[in-house]
Amino acid sequence: MMDKFSIHSETRQRLIKNFPLAVLQMVGKDAVDFLQRITTNDFHSFKKNDTQKTLLITEKGKLIDAVWVLHRGDDLLLMCNDTLGNEVLSWLNKFIIMEDIQLKNISDQFSFDLILHPENDINVFCQIDYFGVPAGLILPGTNQYAIPPLEQSFEQWRIEHGIPALQKKLAHEFNPLELNLWDWISFTKGCYIGQEVIARLDTYNKVQRTLCLISSKDDILECEKLLDEEKKEIGTITNVTHIESENIGLAVVRLKYAVNSSVLRTESGKQLTIEKAFYTKKYGRN
């Protein structure tokens, strides 16, 4: 059960050093309007010094990456998964046709630490909503504060909080609603790439899978499929880390089987337990 895991630092300030992000620079008078038309969140009133989180998704509603956008006045910085920077750049460039926009990868110019729950006296590079947790990015060496690190590894903290690692091999398999990324989407703005699919899933309650926290005494593997008693696929393990005498991870599981305390099996016969299903509140199960 959940109480066997140590969920730390819910509201306390903690530091994660060398936080992995790729940074893209977007310049041009059409940049903000372009993001409004292409991405999932609302940039209608986006202005200098604002930070907005948003998603890039395909025409079929599959996730490409989660991105934080910082408006610096003369340019926008798009901060995305450190392994997906060039892919995000390439995807955005497909839609830049006549717009006044220049886009390039400037990841080599930046490195960041991440502060969870930053206090007012911290000089942050920018504040972000890190999947529901108030956070701030700082440039290493610019803040000489004795901020304690997380008590557990960041990977353990991330998994326990239901934050998926958006690796290329996994992100494209799922839509953002299956990964519980509802807060990254505006359901009131106009069209964007993939909007028809997301609107249909939302309007008709067609989301079929949800993110779950899992645990196992066995050596479960990332990308391994979960099967029902008839050997039909019912889910996929997305992330795994080892803690003490067991493994914990995240899996995307069909709603019928996403029940707390239920026991499932992988395609190789390993057994795991669902510790928590991160249902959206829309379905009344959060």
Protein Blocks (a to p, Z undefined) as FASTA:
>chain_A
ZZlpccehklbccddehiacdddddedjklmmmmmmmmmbdcklgcehiacddddddfko
pafbdcddddehjaccddddfklmmmmmmmmmmmmmkbccddddfklmpccdddehiafk
lccfbdcdeehiacddddehiaccdddddfbdfklmmmmnopacddfklmmmpcfklnop
mmmpcfkbccdehklmmmmmmmnopafbdcdddddfbdcdehiacddfkopafbdcfbdc
dehjbccddddddfklmcghiacddfkopacddfbdcddfklopZZ
